[in-house]
């Protein structure tokens, strides 16, 4: 039986292999909770987008567009693990692309990828642990405020910003930092393996390098932007699908960006928690300013 002419034209197109598909997941901002109105990157906010990134049929790869100076070590690790779990379950390769910066926790996110790319001038690395805070003891004395604190044990009130800093408390904090730093080093070594080409002293010093230097050290696999690298890997007909994150009503109504820009800080101030919002904004600014951004 001869097929109708229109079927002869339609069937080959219908049976043709689908064009390669790459989903793009943006990981932009400080990692962790930065304040009541300044939502940073966290597993809670990214669990849905990560799942959707791995959901399409005939998926060729997932691309992570990273622009983060780091932040919470715990949240960085949780996001990293969730991406790796989906990648292993779906058998889909993951590529990371650093934009301005992928440092500290931002580099930990990049290590969730099978291959990492960056621009020549991207800032990469900062494999270390830092803790920051404020000391207000002199301020409250000047204001005539008496600090009262009651605890079952003095260790419960370690590093209280309204009391004198005690050497034993700093030593305790340093121990926690050393443990966290070791976990970070082990993660990088486990993911990058023999691709690492520099000494451990240099790799894990906490320093940050531009893309060209990071490539020579084995911290990344190549130089290039997301679109160019993915087209070179999967062909010019590759399709890109951007994965959007959830946005609350206030963000949808007033266009507040997911990176918690100035409008987010103003909204928080209007909401009443102006002090917490301003402090969070200052801390967030410090994360970026460490890298001249």
C-alpha positions as CSV (number, residue, x, y, z in Angstrom):
1,X,0.0,0.0,0.0
2,X,1.4,3.4,-1.0
3,X,1.5,6.1,1.7
4,X,-0.4,9.3,0.9
5,X,1.9,12.1,-0.2
6,X,1.3,14.3,2.8
7,X,2.3,11.4,5.2
8,X,5.5,11.0,3.3
9,X,6.4,14.6,4.1
10,X,5.2,14.7,7.7
11,X,6.5,11.4,9.1
12,X,10.2,12.0,8.5
13,X,10.0,15.3,10.3
14,X,7.9,13.9,13.2
15,X,10.4,11.0,13.6
16,X,13.5,13.2,13.5
17,X,15.6,13.4,16.6
18,X,14.8,16.4,18.8
19,X,17.2,19.3,18.8
20,X,19.6,19.3,21.8
21,X,18.2,21.0,24.9
22,X,20.2,22.7,27.6
23,X,18.4,24.1,30.6
24,X,20.0,27.1,32.2
25,X,19.9,27.6,36.0
26,X,21.0,31.0,37.4
27,X,22.8,30.9,40.7
28,X,23.4,34.7,41.3
29,X,23.8,36.4,44.6
30,X,25.2,35.7,48.1
31,X,24.6,32.2,49.5
32,X,22.4,32.1,52.5
33,X,19.7,34.2,54.2
34,X,20.7,37.9,54.2
35,X,17.7,39.4,56.0
36,X,13.9,39.4,56.1
37,X,13.6,41.0,52.6
38,X,16.9,40.0,51.1
39,X,16.7,36.4,50.0
40,X,20.1,34.9,49.1
41,X,20.7,31.5,47.4
42,X,19.4,28.7,49.6
43,X,18.2,25.1,49.1
44,X,14.7,26.2,50.1
45,X,14.6,28.7,47.3
46,X,16.4,26.5,44.7
47,X,15.0,23.0,45.3
48,X,12.2,23.6,42.9
49,X,14.2,25.3,40.1
50,X,16.9,22.5,40.4
51,X,14.3,19.8,40.0
52,X,12.8,21.6,37.0
53,X,16.2,22.0,35.4
54,X,16.6,18.2,35.3
55,X,13.0,17.4,34.4
56,X,12.7,17.9,30.5
57,X,12.8,14.9,28.3
58,X,15.6,14.5,25.8
59,X,17.8,16.8,28.0
60,X,21.4,17.2,26.8
61,X,22.8,19.1,29.7
62,X,22.2,21.5,32.6
63,X,24.2,24.7,32.6
64,X,24.8,26.7,35.8
65,X,25.2,30.4,35.3
66,X,27.1,31.4,38.5
67,X,27.8,34.9,39.8
68,X,28.3,34.5,43.6
69,X,30.9,35.7,46.1
70,X,29.9,32.9,48.5
71,X,28.2,33.1,51.8
72,X,26.8,30.3,54.0
73,X,29.0,27.1,53.8
74,X,26.1,24.9,54.8
75,X,23.8,26.3,52.1
76,X,26.5,26.0,49.5
77,X,27.1,22.4,50.4
78,X,23.3,21.6,50.4
79,X,22.8,23.2,47.0
80,X,25.8,21.4,45.7
81,X,24.6,18.0,46.9
82,X,21.1,18.5,45.5
83,X,22.5,19.3,42.0
84,X,24.7,16.2,42.1
85,X,21.9,14.0,43.3
86,X,19.7,15.0,40.3
87,X,22.6,14.7,37.9
88,X,23.3,11.2,39.1
89,X,19.7,10.2,39.0
90,X,19.0,11.5,35.5
91,X,22.5,10.8,34.1
92,X,22.7,14.3,32.7
93,X,26.0,16.2,32.5
94,X,26.3,19.6,34.3
95,X,28.4,22.5,33.1
96,X,29.2,25.6,35.2
97,X,29.9,29.0,33.8
98,X,31.4,31.7,36.1
99,X,30.4,35.3,35.3
100,X,32.0,38.0,37.4
101,X,32.9,35.8,40.3
102,X,32.6,32.2,41.5
103,X,34.4,32.4,44.8
104,X,34.2,30.7,48.2
105,X,30.7,29.2,48.4
106,X,30.2,30.3,44.8
107,X,33.1,28.1,43.7
108,X,31.6,25.2,45.7
109,X,28.5,25.6,43.6
110,X,30.6,25.5,40.5
111,X,32.1,22.2,41.7
112,X,28.7,20.6,41.4
113,X,29.4,20.7,37.6
114,X,31.3,18.1,35.7
115,X,33.1,20.9,33.8
116,X,33.7,24.5,34.8
117,X,34.2,27.4,32.4
118,X,34.9,31.1,33.1
119,X,35.7,34.3,31.3
120,X,39.4,35.3,31.2
121,X,38.7,38.0,33.8
122,X,36.3,36.1,36.0
123,X,37.4,35.8,39.7
124,X,37.7,32.1,40.8
125,X,38.6,30.3,44.0
126,X,38.8,31.8,47.5
127,X,38.8,28.3,48.9
128,X,38.7,29.1,52.6
129,X,36.5,30.0,55.5
130,X,35.9,33.5,57.0
131,X,33.7,34.7,59.8
132,X,32.8,38.3,60.4
133,X,30.9,40.3,62.9
134,X,30.7,43.5,64.9
135,X,31.8,44.6,68.4
136,X,29.4,47.0,70.1
137,X,30.8,47.0,73.6
138,X,32.2,50.6,73.4
139,X,29.0,51.8,71.7
140,X,26.6,50.6,74.4
141,X,28.9,52.0,77.1
142,X,28.9,55.4,75.4
143,X,25.1,55.2,75.4
144,X,24.9,54.2,79.0
145,X,23.4,50.8,78.3
146,X,24.2,47.9,80.6
147,X,24.5,44.5,79.0
148,X,22.8,41.7,81.0
149,X,23.2,38.1,79.9
150,X,22.3,34.9,81.8
151,X,23.4,31.5,80.6
152,X,23.8,27.9,82.0
153,X,27.4,28.0,81.0
154,X,29.7,30.9,79.8
155,X,30.4,29.0,76.6
156,X,26.7,29.5,75.7
157,X,27.5,33.2,75.2
158,X,30.6,32.8,73.1
159,X,31.6,35.8,70.9
160,X,28.7,38.0,72.2
161,X,29.2,41.2,70.2
162,X,28.3,43.3,73.2
163,X,31.1,41.8,75.4
164,X,34.9,41.8,75.3
165,X,36.3,39.2,72.8
166,X,37.9,36.4,74.8
167,X,40.9,34.5,73.4
168,X,39.4,31.1,74.2
169,X,36.3,32.0,72.2
170,X,38.4,33.0,69.2
171,X,40.3,29.7,69.5
172,X,37.0,27.8,69.5
173,X,35.8,29.6,66.4
174,X,39.1,28.9,64.7
175,X,38.6,25.2,65.3
176,X,35.2,25.3,63.7
177,X,36.7,27.2,60.7
178,X,39.5,24.6,60.4
179,X,36.9,21.8,60.2
180,X,34.8,23.6,57.6
181,X,37.9,24.4,55.6
182,X,38.9,20.7,55.5
183,X,35.4,19.8,54.3
184,X,35.7,22.4,51.6
185,X,39.2,21.1,50.5
186,X,37.9,17.5,50.5
187,X,35.0,18.5,48.3
188,X,37.2,20.4,45.8
189,X,39.7,17.5,45.7
190,X,37.0,15.0,45.2
191,X,35.3,16.8,42.4
192,X,38.4,18.1,40.5
193,X,40.7,15.2,41.2
194,X,43.8,15.0,39.0
195,X,42.7,18.1,37.1
196,X,44.2,20.2,39.9
197,X,47.7,21.3,38.9
198,X,48.8,23.6,41.7
199,X,50.1,22.9,45.2
200,X,47.6,22.6,48.1
201,X,49.2,25.6,49.7
202,X,48.2,27.7,46.8
203,X,44.9,26.1,46.0
204,X,43.5,26.3,49.5
205,X,45.1,29.5,50.7
206,X,41.8,31.5,50.3
207,X,43.3,33.6,47.4
208,X,41.2,34.3,44.3
209,X,42.5,34.2,40.7
210,X,41.3,35.5,37.4
211,X,40.1,32.9,34.9
212,X,43.4,32.5,33.0
213,X,45.3,31.7,36.2
214,X,42.5,29.5,37.5
215,X,42.7,27.5,34.2
216,X,46.5,26.9,34.7
217,X,45.8,25.8,38.2
218,X,43.1,23.3,37.2
219,X,40.3,25.1,39.1
220,X,38.4,25.4,35.8
221,X,38.4,23.4,32.6
222,X,38.3,26.1,30.0
223,X,37.6,29.7,29.0
224,X,34.4,30.7,27.3
225,X,30.8,31.8,27.8
226,X,27.7,29.6,28.2
227,X,26.2,30.0,24.7
228,X,29.5,29.6,22.8
229,X,30.7,26.5,24.8
230,X,27.3,24.8,24.6
231,X,27.0,25.4,20.8
232,X,30.5,24.0,20.3
233,X,29.6,21.0,22.4
234,X,26.1,20.2,21.1
235,X,25.9,22.0,17.8
236,X,24.5,25.3,16.5
237,X,20.9,24.1,16.8
238,X,21.0,23.6,20.5
239,X,18.1,25.0,22.4
240,X,18.3,26.9,25.7
241,X,15.6,26.9,28.3
242,X,16.0,29.3,31.2
243,X,14.7,28.0,34.5
244,X,13.0,30.7,36.5
245,X,12.9,30.7,40.3
246,X,9.8,31.3,42.4
247,X,9.0,35.0,43.1
248,X,6.8,36.3,45.9
249,X,4.0,38.7,45.4
250,X,6.1,41.7,46.3
251,X,8.8,40.8,43.8
252,X,6.3,40.2,41.0
253,X,4.4,43.5,41.8
254,X,7.4,45.8,42.1
255,X,10.0,43.9,40.1
256,X,12.4,43.3,42.9
257,X,15.3,41.2,41.7
258,X,16.2,37.9,43.1
259,X,19.6,39.2,44.1
260,X,17.9,41.5,46.7
261,X,18.9,44.8,45.1
262,X,18.3,48.3,46.5
263,X,14.6,48.1,46.0
264,X,14.5,45.0,48.2
265,X,16.3,46.9,51.0
266,X,13.9,49.8,50.7
267,X,10.9,47.4,50.9
268,X,12.3,45.8,54.0
269,X,12.8,49.3,55.6
270,X,9.2,50.2,54.8
271,X,8.1,46.9,56.3
272,X,9.5,48.0,59.7
273,X,12.6,45.9,60.1
274,X,14.8,48.7,58.9
275,X,17.7,48.0,61.2
276,X,18.0,44.3,60.2
277,X,17.6,45.2,56.6
278,X,20.3,47.8,56.6
279,X,22.7,45.6,58.4
280,X,22.0,42.7,56.0
281,X,22.5,45.1,53.1
282,X,25.8,46.2,54.5
283,X,27.0,42.6,55.0
284,X,25.9,41.7,51.5
285,X,27.8,44.7,50.1
286,X,30.9,43.5,51.9
287,X,30.7,40.1,50.3
288,X,30.8,41.7,46.8
289,X,33.3,44.4,47.7
290,X,35.9,41.8,48.7
291,X,36.3,41.1,45.0
292,X,36.1,44.7,43.9
293,X,32.5,44.3,42.7
